[in-house]
Amino acid sequence: MMNERADIYVATDIESNGPSPGHHSMLSFGSVAFTSDKTIISSFTRNLELLQGAGEHPQTMAWWRTQQDAWRACRMNPTPPGRAMNDYVTWLRQLGGRPVFVAHPVAFDYAFISWYLWQFVGNDPFERRALDISSYASAVLGRPVTECKRENMPKHWFDRDFVHNHQALDDAMGYAKLTCNLLKERQSTSA
């Protein structure tokens, strides 16, 4: 039987100490649940304790040294990963719809979230439902996906309060609003 629940978009941003989940640790993540009409439903964020046995990626750590405010923010009050991911699944289930993971880039952020969900909870409520903002922008603009990074997107897609400061929840909120504006743009160009 088909699931009749509505899709709930979940814009997510993660911060890590390297590019590969399991080899490196997710330091923090933030998610903002929203509908396509720009209604913010709820948000969730956690800072995480490091994985036992995981390393640090030298280039990533060199970059973190240039982002001191974000580094301090993602290291405050870290939670054990198992507790954080179980809390996250509880939050996702309370949203009342089918969660659709949204990120920029989805290949990076979703890899970490899915790995942590399987590792610590034993399932992934997103069930591989994921929307990559750059890929969607590529389709709307009719340009190669490699030309559709955030810095190349039309300025009117970004709300005035758009923030990208490498603090996971702030970045997730910005991506939620960007996605809504992008969905609206797609509707207006297809009308």
Protein Blocks (a to p, Z undefined) as FASTA:
>chain_A
ZZfbdcdddddddddfbfbehjaccfbdcdddddfkopafbdcdddddddehiacdfklm
mmmmmmmmlmmmmmgopacfklmmmmmmmmmmmnopacddddddfklmmmmmmmmmmmmn
opafklopacdfklmmmmmnopafklmcfklpcfklpcfklccehpaklmmmmmmmmmmm
mmmmmmmmmZZ
